[in-house]
Structures are given as C-alpha cells and as structure tokens.
Amino acid sequence: MRNANQILEDKGRQVFAVTPETPVLDVIRLMAEHRIGAVLVMQGQALVGIASERDYARKVILQGRSSKDTPVSAIMTSPVLCVSPEDTAATCMGLMTQRHIRHLPVREGERIVGVISIGDLVKAVIEDQQLEIAQLQQYIAG
C-alpha cells in the first residue's frame, strides 16, 4: 500500500495557502481557479488553519456573513490534523473517515510538503487494487 509521500509524488506537491487576514471571497476565488476544495492558512511558515468549501458553506453562507468582509481566520478549522510522509493511504483514509474531513496536509518536521485529498486516496487505492488483480491473474494463468 502506498504512503503519503508516494501519493504526493504522483499528484504533485503544490500547496495553496493564504494568510489569516485574507478575505473569504479571495479564498473561494483561489479554490475555484485551481479546482481545489481547501486551502491552508499559514502565518509565515506556520500552519494555523485550513479552510474548505464546507467551512464556507457552514460558517459564511448559513450565518449570513459577507464573503468580502470576513477574514478566513473567522471560518478556518484549527488546529489542523496532519499526517507524515510515511503514513499509509489506509491510515490517511481512516483519519478522514473518523474525523469527517476531506483534506490532510502532509507535514515533514515543521514543513508542509503537500496536501492529500480523499480523491487522491481513492485513486491510489484503486490503482493499487488494479495492480494486485493483474498480478494475481498472471499468477493464476502462469
């Protein structure tokens, strides 16, 4: 089974981040532009939160806040659950299921090296299963 580092090697390590003062409207624009569901909230090199489409729906739309006037710090989730590059896809999926989250930053020491989504994990698991099936078919045929 793949680990977080291997999944990041396949998908890329680009991290989208904003500062706590960034207006929510700009955060939503960033997510739309890059077709992502969450962005990290960083204070310098420190991870202070994560803001997702779910945070936006629940903490801006449903509460009648202004996207233009609300800083992302008012809606972000904090503290942020992170995984290490060595954590397996199964570990990551378990954490996501248990905590009802869809994005996991990958932290190496104090540095964020990428973000894994539930979609990235599903893709990796399917590819691993397809490889295993092909190997078993070869074994049976051979």
N, C-alpha and C positions, 0 to 999 in steps of 0.2 A: 504494500500500500504506500502511496506517495505521502510525502510530508509537505509542510507548508512551503519550504524552500523550493522544492521541485515544482509545486503548483505555480509559484511566482516566476520560476524560470520559464514556464510555458506561457503564462499570461502577460508577463511584464511586471515591472516593479514601480511603475509610475504611481505617485501618490498625489492626490489633490487635497490641498489644505487651505484653510483660511484662518484669519486671526479672530479672537473672540469678539472684536468690535465690528466685524463685517456684517452689514445688513442682511437679513434673511433673504431678501429679494435677490441680492447678488449671489448668495449661496445656491438658491434654486436655479438661477441662470447658469451657474457653473455646472451643476448636476445635469441640466438639460443639454448644455453644449457638449458635454463629454459622455452623455448617456450612462450616467452612474447614479446609484441610489443613495450614496452617502459621501460626505467629505469629513476629513479630520479637522479638528480645531486645534491649532498649535499656537503656543506662546513662545516664540523663538524656536528652539529645538524641542521644547517640552510639549507632549501630548496632553491637552487639558480637556478634550471632549471629542465627541463625534456627533454630527448632525445628519439625520436621514430624512427621506421623504415622509416617513412615518412620524418623525418628530414635528415636521412642518404641518402635516395634516392635523395632528392632535393638539399641538401647542400654539399654532398660529390660526389656522382656519377655524377650528372649533371654538377657540377662545376669542375670536373676533379681533385679533391683533393685526397691526399693519405690517406687511412684509417689508415695506420700505423703511419703517421707523424702528423695527425690532432688531436688536443685535443678536447674532447667532448664539451668543453666550446665554441668552434667556431661554433658548429652546433645546440646546445641546444636551446629550446624555453624558453624564460624568459621575464617577470615574469610568474609564473605558476598559473593557475586558480585552486583553491582548493575548496572542499566542507567540511561541518561539518558532524559529525556522525548522526546528526538529520535530515539532508536534505533527502527528499524523492527521490525514484527512478525517479519519474516524473520530479522533479526539476533537477536531475542529467542529465536525458535524454534531457531535454530542453536546458541545458547549452552546452552539447555536440553537439547538433544539431545546435544551434545558433553560436557557436564558431568553428565548424568543427574540433572537437577534438575527440579522442577515449579513452583517459585515464584521470581520475581525482584522484589526491591524496586526501585522507581524512585527514583533519587536526583537531586535538583537542588541542585548545590553540596554542602552538608553536610546538607541536609534531605531526609528521606524523604517523598515526596509520594504514595506508593501502592505497591501490590503487584500484580503481574500473574501469573496462574496459566497453566498450559498450557491449561486450559479456556477462559480468556479469549482466548488467542491463536487457538485453533481456531475459536472463534465468530467472531472478527474476520475470519479468513481466509475462512471460508465465506461470510460476508456480503459481503465484497469480491468473491469469485468470482461470487456470485449477481448482484451489480450489473453486473459486467463481462459476464456472459452475457446479461442483459437488454439492455444497451446494444448488444451485437453482434447480437442478434436484431432490435432496432429498425433497426439499420444495414442489415442484410440485407433486411429487409422494406420499408424505406423508400426 
